[in-house]
Structure formats: C-alpha cells, structure tokens
C-alpha cells in the first residue's frame, strides 16, 4: 500500500474530493481488473472512454478515481483530476514500483530498422562481460533469462515500470529496450529518463490510420527520445540525422562510416564459411581494431556500431565486445540454423515486400549457388502484400517455395493463389507446398552445395495462427529435428 500523496508526488493534479491520505494498493486502467482499494485511472481512448466505467469501479471497491474530464462521481471515494491520464499513468506506475529506473542503467533504441537485433547485440556483449541485463522489445521481455510476453514493441507504461522492477529484483544492472514512435507518442516511457538513447535509422513506416498522420510526425515522435536521455548515439550516415537532432537536450555521440563519426567503420568485407555468413570490418575513433559479426549483411555493421558505442560508454573491454559479436545470434532475425557446411538455412521475420527485398538483396551479395525463398502470407490482411511479396520473390530468388503462414480465418489455397498473381509478373521458378513443415523438408532435401535458403515471415514467432486458434510451431525445431532424422547433425 502507498498513500495517494506519494503516488502523485511528481505530477500536477487537482484534488476534486476526498483525501490524499487514502491508501492505494495498485494502479488499474482496465475496469475489468479493478480490485478493492486500487486507484482506477480513466484513459480516454480512441475507441473506449474509461470514464463511463467509473460507477462500476466504485462498486468494485476502488478507493481512488483519477480522471481527465469533469465528471460527477458518487460514493465515498477520492477523486483526482489530471491533465493527461496516459502521462499520469507513467508517473503513478513509477512511484508505485519505487522508481526502478533509478536503480538501473537504462538504454533506449529508436529507429525504423534494426532495433530488435541491436538490442540483443547489446545484451549479448553485456552478458559476455558478466553483467545481468533486462530487455524489452518486439520479441517480448527477457529479465535475466526469464521470458515475459508483451503486447507491443514498447509496452504500456505500467508494464514498463513493472518489468523494470522485476529486473531490479533479479539483480539486473542494465535495461535495454526498443522505444517505438507510438510508445513515445502515447507516453509509455514517461516517468523516467534514459541514461542512453540511440537513433538507428529512419524510413517511412507506421504512417496511416491509428498510427502517424505523416512522416514528419513519425520523425518528431522519434526525436523526443533525445529530450529524454543523457547521452544520445546517432547514425551519422542517415539522411535524417540533422532533423533527429532538433530539440535535443542530450550529449551527442555519432557512429557510421562517415569520417567525422566518433566511432567509424571501414574496410567492411562479407564472408561465408561452412554454411555460416557474416561480415568483417575495422573500427577507428572511440574504439580501434578489427571486428567480426556473425550476422550477414552491411546493416549488421550499423547494428554492431550501436552496440559497440554503448558498450564502450559503459566501460566494457573490447575483448568482450569482439568475443560476443563473433558468435551472436538473434532469434528470428537473419538467424542461421547450422545443420550443414554445404548450404545455409536461416530464419527471418521479413513479412512484407520491403523487408523481403532487403533480406534477399543482402543474401544475394554472398553469391550463393541458388537463393531460395520460402514464405507465405498472413490471412485476413491486405491482398496487396501477397501480390507484392510474390513479385519480389519471383524477381530476386532463384526458387520460391510458397507455403502456409498465419492463414487465420482464410483458406491457405486462397492466399497462395494471391501470391501466384505476383509471381506471374516474373519468370521466377516456384513450387507450391501447402504444409509449412513439408515445405521446409523439401527445401532441405533439395538443397545443393552453396545454396542459401531463407525461411521468411515467421521469424521469432513460435506459433501458427490457423482457423481462429494458435498452435505451437517452431521453424528452428522443425529444421533441427529433420536434420537429426537425416543424420546431418
């Protein structure tokens, strides 16, 4: 229990009625979860206005009602009015969990691409250096090895504060998280400042209904991170670098291939060996020496530069950075599953034409014998995505294997028919195998020396959503079990 006055210590408010001496057991913003002696906070959402559930919350025993509108509240209950319920939630949650961010070194990464991979690179380096780390992002949250499911890349502020408190309890020293533009816009990371902020890159994304109205708005919300951190690391090679600096209040550090970057990469060279793919490069500036990253593509250099910049600022020895990146794997992000020295098979989350083009372009640079793309498309989603992915794979892959993904409530045959409309615009070869496991087996059975096989769309997901229900499904497990069955590993 905390006194209401303690919870409100860092936000402006008006006491409408009742007492600030009221005891509060928890902060609840979902009326279905109201419990006795909680504070019920009313968020005016885009589809539901929680103010209409106040009588229900009072009836369930809420001791405090926090509103952002002038409303009449019946009953023996304390009522507080705030300017923004979302912002208030972040500060109330921080107080409720005893300000966990103050007990951690906090690192936030924002940008369009690479946040997930980069976050796990930072974690890998810090863990190699013997540190305990918590991670929050697209794949969920990990607290000292324990997995937590999350609904958004950047969860609601209460959840962020809860996860950080779990990190403190677990003895973590560091928290690394992906900070989305939506998260910044919706006050999910209010209530604390980051020690370090990172700008990876920026390209048009999340623009449309219920997201951002324009690229300018998208950029603006991304840039807010740098008014909320002490030190900011920026990609000096990105064309939006100068705009991302607008309004910044942090110390500025840079990384990239640019000659004036604080941490510079040069002499980048792709390598392929025994079914593994990666990239080598040299470092100069804040760190000097060679680096090898066990993830393919030039973008891996940029991701590594972020992780290296942060690790250097935290005083991690270069030897730990080198050792960690040499063996790094990120779940579902260009993740190679080593089953053969003759060919490469990997898993990636690419699930639209733009991300498919990016990964296939990257893999083509390794001059494979054949580049094989295995993919499907989600049901109950835009048909345009299916046409575009079919066309992209037809143009860029030597062979497309089209198969099931999360077909949801649609027939797999209908989805594959749409993909084939895109494929028909090309002269690309393809085979159609409805069952995804059968498709993976086919790819392995027919692999030739030097092939690169890319399983696209599922990535880190460990389920298939089919006809309204989700069942466990791990591509990694399918690959490894079949390789064992064939005596390959």
N, C-alpha and C positions, 0 to 999 in steps of 0.2 A: 504493500500500500504506500502511496505517496500522497501528500497534500496537493490539492489543486494549485495552490500558490507556487509550489516547487515546479510543477509541470509547465506553468505559464511564465516562468522566470525570464525567458529570452524572447517573448513575443508581445506586441501591443494587443490589448484586448479591452473590452468593456464588460464589467460585471453587471448583467441585466437584473438578476435576482439571486438570492441565496448567499452562500458563504465560500470564501476562498480557502477556508479551513476544512473543506469537505475532503474525505478520504476517497482516493481513486485507485481501483485495483488494476485497471488496464484501459487502453485507448482502443475503442472499437468504431470502425467506419462502415461496417456491414450490419444492418439492422437484424439480420438473421442470426448474428453471433453475439448479440447483446447479452451480458450477464449482470448479476446484481453488483452494484457499487462500481460499475465501469463508467467511463466518460464516453458518451455517444457523440461522434463528430459528424456533422451533416455536410456532405460534399454535394454541390450542385453539379451533377454530371451531365454529359451530353445527351444521355437517354433517360436517366433516372435522377430525380431530385430527392435526396435523402431526408430533406426537411419534412416530407409528408409521412415519414415513418416515426416521427417524434412521439406521438401518443403510444405507439407500440413499444418503443424503447423505454418510456417511463413505466409502462405497465410491467415490463420485464425486470424493473429494478435499477435502471441506470441512475446513478446519483448526480451526474452532471450531463447537461446537453450543451454542446458547442455549436453555434450557428454562425452563418454569414449573412443571414437575412433577418429582418424584423418580423418575428413570429410570436404569437401568444403560446406560452407553454403552461399547461395546467399541472397541478400537483406540487408536492413538496420536493422540489428538485432545483439544483443550482443551474443557472443559465448564463453562459458567457458568449459574447459576440466577438468574432474576429473578422479581419478584412478578407482573408483568403483561407478557406478551410484546408486546402491542399498544403499550403505553406505551413499552416499551424500544425498539421499532422506530423510534418517532418520534425519540427522543433519539440512538439509534445512527445513524440516517439524517442527522440534523442535523450530527453530528460528522463523518460520512463525507464530506459535501458542504461541510465547512468553515463551518458555521453561516451560510448565505446570508441568513437573515432579518436578521442584524445589519448587513448591508450594504444593506438596502432599508428604505424606509418602508412598513410593512405595514398594510393596511386590510382588515378582515373584516366582512361584512354577514350578519346572520341575520334570519329572519322567515319568514312564510308566503308572502307575495306580493311581487313587485316586485324581488327580489334581482338577477335577471339584468339587467333594464332599468337598474336603478340602478347596477350595476357598470359597465355600458358607458357610462352618463352620466358617471361619474367619469373613466373612461378618456378619453372624448371631450374633456372640459374640460382634463384634464392634457396631452393631446396638443396641443390648441389652444394651450396655454401653452408649448409647445416641450419638454415632458418625455417621456421614454421610460417606458412603462408595460407591465407584465405583468398578465394577467387569468387567473383560474382559476374555472370555474363550469360551469353546466348545458350550455352550448353547447360546452364544451371549454376548452382553454387557448390563450391568444394571448401570445406573447413577442415584443415589438417587431415585430408584424405576422406572425410565423410561427405557423401553426396546429399544435396538438397535440391528438390525441384523448384523451379521458379517459372512464373507465367510470362515474364517479359525479360528482354535483354537487361534493362535496368528495372528491377522490381519496384513496387510501391515503397514509399519512404519508410513506413513502419517495418516492412520486411527487410529493407537495407539495414536499418538500425538493429533489428533482431539478429540478422546474420552476423553483423559486426560484433554484437555482444557474445554470440556463440564463439566467434574467433578469439575474443579476449579470454573466455572461459577455457578454451582449448590451448591457450598459451601461445597463440599466433602473435608474431611481431608485425606482420605486414598484411595489408588488404589491397588486392589488385582488382579493379572492376572495369567493365565496359560501361561507358556513360553515353547513352543514346541521346539524340536531339529531343525525342519525346520525353525522355527522363528529365532532361533539363527544363523543358517547356512545362512539364506537369509537376515541378517542384520535388521530384523523387530523391534528389541528392541535396536538398536544402537541409539545414540543421547542422552542417559541419563544413569545413573547408578541407580540400585535399592538400597533402604535402606536395605531391607532384601531379601535374596534368600533362597529357600527351595529345598532340594532333597528328594523326597518321596521314590522312589524305582526304580529299573531298571531291565527289562527283554527284550528279543529280540522283536522288533516291528519296523514298518516303515523301513524295510530293503528290498530293491528291486528297480526296475526301477523308476527313477524320485524321489527317496527318498534317503536312505543311502546305500552305497555300502557294508557296513559290520557293525557288532555290535560294533566294535572298533570305527568306525566313528560316529555312533549313540551316543556312550558314550562320545566321545570327544566333540561333539557339545553341549551335555547336560552340560558338565563340565564347559563350557565357562561362564555360568551364575555366577560362583563363582570367576570369574575375573572381574565381573561387579556388585558386590554388596558389601556393607559394612560389613554386618553380614550374615553368612550362617548357616542354620539349616540343619543337616544331619541325615538321618536314620542310626543309628549306627548298626542296625541288618542286613542291606542289604549287600550281599556279594561283591557288587561293591563299597562299601563305600570308601575304600582306593584309588581306581582309580578315583573316583569322586573328590577327594581332589587334584589331580595332577594339579599343576599350579595355585592353588587358591591364591587369594590375600586378602581374607576376614577374619574376625574373625570367628572362628569355634565354633558352639554350636551343641550338639547332643541330640537325643531323641531315645527312644526304650525300650525294655525290658532288654537290656544289663546293667550289674551292674555299668559300668563306664559311662553310659549316663548321660548327665546333667539333663534331665527330664526323669524319669523312670516310667514305668507302671508295675504293678504286680497284682496278685490275680484277673485276669480277669474272669468274670463269665457271661454267656449268661442268658438272662431272656425273658420269654414270658408271657404276661398277657393281657387278654381281647382283643385278636387279635393284640396286639402290640408286636413287637420284638425289643430287644436292647441288650446292653452289659454294665456291671458294671466293674469298676477296681479302683485300688488305685494308687495315684501319690506320688512320692517322688523325692527329689532333688530340682530343682528350684521352684517347687510347691508341696505342701503336702496336702493330703486329698483325699476323695472319689470322683468319677466321674461317672455319668450315661449318656450314649449316646443313643438317641432314633433312632438309625440306626443299623440293625443287622450285626453281623459278627466281627471276630477278627480284620479284616482290618480296622474296624471303630475305633479301639483303635489307630492305627497308624495315621489315618486321624485326629483324635482328638488331638493327641500329637503335630502334626504340628500346628494346630490352637491354642492350649494352649501355645506352645512355643512362637509363635508370639505375642499373646495377652499379655502374661506375660512381654515380652520385651517392649510392648507399655504401660505397666502400668495399664492394665485392672484389676479390682478387681476380685478375684477368684469367688466371689458370682455371678458375671455376666456371667463368663465362665460356671459355673455349671447350672445356670438357662437357658442359651441359648442352651446348648447341650442336656439338658433333653427333649426339645421339638423340636429339629432340624428336618427339612425335606428338602431334596434336590430334586428338580424337576427331575423326571425320573431316579433317582439313588437309587435303593432299596427303592423306595418311597411307603410307606404303605398308602392305602386309607381306612380310618376307616369306615366301614359300618356294621361290626358285631363283637360281642365279642366272637362268637363261632369259627370263622375261620379268617384267614389272607389273604388279597389280596393285591398284590403290583405290582408296575411297575418298570421295569429296562431296561436300554439301551443295555443289552447284545445281540449282533447281530452276534457273531461268536462262534465257538465251545469252544475256550479257555475261553471267558468271560462267556459263558453259564455254563461251568463246574464249574467255580469259584463261581458263584452265587448259583447254585444248591447245591454245596458242603457246602457252608455257611448255606443255609437254612436247609439242612439235619441235621446239628448239633443241631437244635432246636427240633428234634424228633417229626416231625409232624405226625398226623394221616395218611395223604397222602400228598405227594409232587406232585403238579400238574403244569406242564409246558405248557403254551400257547404261541405259536410262529409261525412265518412264516419265509420266507427269501426274500431278495430283488431280483427283476428281473434284467436281463442284468448284472449279476455278476457271479462269479465262481460257477459252479455246485458243486465243491468240498466242498464249505462252506455248501451247503444244505445237502450233504451226511453226513458230519461230525456233523452238528447240530442234524440231525435226529438220528444218532447213539448215540450221547452224551445224548440226552433227553431220548431215549429208555433205556439206561443203568441206568440213575440216577433218573428219575422221576417215580412215581407210575402210572401216567397217562399223556400222551402227547395229547394236543389239537392242531392240526396243522391247520393253517388258513392263511389268506392273510396278507401280509406286504406291502412294496412298490414294487408291481409287475412290475412297469414301463411299458415297452412295451411287456412283456411276459404274456402269459395266466396263470392265477393262478393255473389251473389244472396241468400244466407242472411243475411248481415249487413244488407243493405238491407231485407230482409223484417222483421227485428227493429226497425230504425229506424222503419219504417212502422207498426208496432204503437203506438209512442209518438206518431207523427204523427196516427194515427187518433183519439186522445183530444182532438184540437183540430180547428178548422175551417181550419187553415193550409193554404195552397196549396203544392204541391210538384211538382217534376219529378224523374225518376229517370234518371240518365245514368251507366252503369257506369264508363266510362273517365274518369279524372280530367281528363286533358287536354281531352277533348271537352266535359266539364262546364265547364271554365274558358272555353273558346272560346264556349260557349253563353251564359255569363254576360256576356261582353264584347259578343257580337253583339246581345244583347237589352237592354243597359244603356240607361237613359233618363236624361235630364238630372236631376241632383240625387240619383241613386241612390248608395247605399253598398253595395258588395259585399264581404263578409267571407269569405275563404278560411280555414277553421278546421281545426285538427288537425295540420297538418304543421309549420308554423312554421319553425324554423331547419333542420329535417331536410332533407337533400339525397339522399334515397333513398326507394324504395318496397319494402317487405318483402312479397314475393309468392311463395307456394308454396315456402317454405323458402330463398329466395335474395333478396338485396338488389340492386337496380339503381339507377343514378343517376337522380335525379329532383329537379328544382328548380322549384318553382312560380314563383319570380321569373323564371327563364329562360323558362318557358312563356308567361308573361304578356307579357314584353318581346318575344319572338320573334314572337308573334301580332300584337302591336301594330305591329311593324315591317312584317309581312306585309300588314297592312291599311292601312298608310300613316299610322298615328296618331302615330308618333314617328320 
